[in-house]
Amino acid sequence: MPLPGVVEEIRQRSLGRINRYPDMRGWELVERLAALDGVEPENVVLGCGSSEVITQLVSLVAGPGDEIVYPWRSFEAYPIIVAGAGATSVQVPNRPDGSHDIDGIIGALNEHTRLVILNNPNNPTATSLSDADARRVMEAVPSDVLVLFDEAYFQFNTDPDASVALDLFREYPNIVVAHTFSKAYGLAGLRVGYAVAPADVIEGMRKVSLPFAVSDVAQRAALASLDVSQELEGRVKLIIGERDRVVAALRSQGWQFAEPYANFFWLPLGESTDAAAAAFVEAGLSVRVFGGEGIRITIGEPEANDMVIEVCRQLKERGL
Ligand SMILES: Cc1ncc(COP(=O)(O)O)c(C=O)c1O
């Protein structure tokens, strides 16, 4: 759901202008985001969702013969975007708890590496990346290789040890941060995200960006969302509260899984995944199934969360 007032704002200020092209660079939003994140407008580029800014970055830095290192399993678009640029994916399997294998990521670096992607919290395993682990990666990566911190769900990350990419951006010269209005802000259908990066990287990303990709409606909705940041905080708090309630209920049923730090959690079901998935479908719940690996369950309304708890109880009863 968009935040309150956002739909009305679009209706009043944007719908009457859809015969016109949007501001190509989205300066008003760029300036607002730069002020919010404590960087210069030259450090910000918009995209048609953070998917587009990730695509801009990958096509800027990598081509045939180049390697991009990232954890796996992670956001499903990474391999597609890397393949689209003609580059090679180097997927580093997560640790058994679903978190990034930092030694593995560092071990995968070589002279062909052009980019490292870190996803915090990780989709779909909901694990958090600690500041210490992020710094280990930054110390190992040569300064002419970029590191992308994809923080699509950062508003939900309550881990006190979590890395904060915007803080690291001020310390290291080779960091790109991707944020989006799709998740906590509830604007997935409008497609607006952005990156914070060194000015020369942003300049390159703008050159490879899709012209006019971010519509005026999307820019207005993003600006209106930033106007109601208190509502965002309230919504995020509610979701985190529900997440903690569901996790506590499942733990008391005997489920073991890593602490989730996103607006979803991950049940590592391995071979039982398909059987468990059938139970969720039967209950009318929509969950994301990764055959043979596990299920990602998004925190929803309290009634839906209650149903999740009940299905999990039944699964435990069946010995899964
Ligand atoms: C980790 C991660 N990054 C980025 C995205 C892209 O989101 P969008 O393109 O809507 O900003 C997603 C969407 O699911 C995601 O899970």
The ligand as a MOL file (V3000), in Angstrom:
LIG
                    3D

  0  0  0     0  0            999 V3000
M  V30 BEGIN CTAB
M  V30 COUNTS 16 16 0 0 0
M  V30 BEGIN ATOM
M  V30 1 C 17.0550 -7.4990 -2.9540 0
M  V30 2 C 16.2780 -6.7580 -3.9760 0
M  V30 3 N 16.8640 -5.7570 -4.6270 0
M  V30 4 C 16.2150 -5.0530 -5.5450 0
M  V30 5 C 14.9160 -5.3450 -5.8750 0
M  V30 6 C 14.2930 -4.5540 -6.9540 0
M  V30 7 O 13.2040 -3.8510 -6.6000 0
M  V30 8 P 12.6790 -2.6400 -7.4790 0
M  V30 9 O 13.2260 -2.7970 -8.8520 0
M  V30 10 O 11.2110 -2.7590 -7.4500 0
M  V30 11 O 13.1920 -1.4110 -6.8160 0
M  V30 12 C 14.2470 -6.3910 -5.2360 0
M  V30 13 C 12.8750 -6.7320 -5.5790 0
M  V30 14 O 12.3340 -7.7540 -5.2310 0
M  V30 15 C 14.9560 -7.1160 -4.2540 0
M  V30 16 O 14.3900 -8.1330 -3.6010 0
M  V30 END ATOM
M  V30 BEGIN BOND
M  V30 1 1 1 2
M  V30 2 1 2 3
M  V30 3 2 2 15
M  V30 4 2 3 4
M  V30 5 1 4 5
M  V30 6 1 5 6
M  V30 7 2 5 12
M  V30 8 1 6 7
M  V30 9 1 7 8
M  V30 10 2 8 9
M  V30 11 1 8 10
M  V30 12 1 8 11
M  V30 13 1 12 13
M  V30 14 1 12 15
M  V30 15 2 13 14
M  V30 16 1 15 16
M  V30 END BOND
M  V30 END CTAB
M  END
